[in-house]
Amino acid sequence: MDIKWESKRDNYAKAEKFTKLASDEGCDIVVFPEMFNTGFSMNVASIAEDEDGETSSELSKMAKKNRINIIAGYVVKTPGDTKGRNIAVVYNKTGQFIAKYVKLHPFSFAGEDQYYLAGNDSVVFDIEGIKASIFICYDLRFPEVFRKVARDVQAIFVLANWPSERKEHWLALLKARAIENQCFVIGVNRTGRDGNGILYPGLSAIFDPSGNELFCGGDNVEFMKCEINPQETFEVRERFPFLQDMHW
């Protein structure tokens, strides 16, 4: 998705278009990038909202109207806090909120830690009968947090605003997380250029539990569709029971 800089209404409209398209094409889940409604902005005072605010309402309505599960990231702030939280949320086909994750590793290289509080735990949830987890962008560089949920999940979603400058790292790390944790890794990245002039490559990709690339989008592609077989996670782990040898 090419996110319109700090323009929630424009991004809601674009998200609605893609949600309807995904539903019409028979998809079960539609996934949007990190901070899908604003872009990767440090302007917390302007873009942050309550957890049950406008964006939550819009995502719930989209999911219910189109009978599809939605995963997306945006910024929230609790009254009294000086910093925001970079979160990912999950809504089911009835528009019901089912999971929330707060980014564990604010991207200090870009000053994110000065504006956003770090989360304190991972999350595992059930979506369409699949056990899944979710992380956000910079978390991808910390394999230990993926290991924490590995035994419990069949798929891990990674929402990102990952820049073109380090696009090789994005694909290499997604693949590594899939291989070492023997599960599907679904990386959803933005495309276009943000309000800070940073260029993004897209390259949303899915890797299977053996680390094979199922698809990878280009820098001008905003909508992609892919089918996975969640049972494959169990089959790969039974054939190659590497996770059983973890010492913790």
Helices and strands as residue ranges (DSSP letters): H 8-24, E 29-31, H 44-47, H 54-66, E 69-76, E 84-91, E 97-102, G 108-110, G 112-114, E 116-117, E 124-127, E 130-136, G 137-141, H 143-150, E 155-160, G 164-166, H 167-181, E 184-189, E 191-193, E 199-201, E 205-207, E 213-216, H 231-239, G 242-245
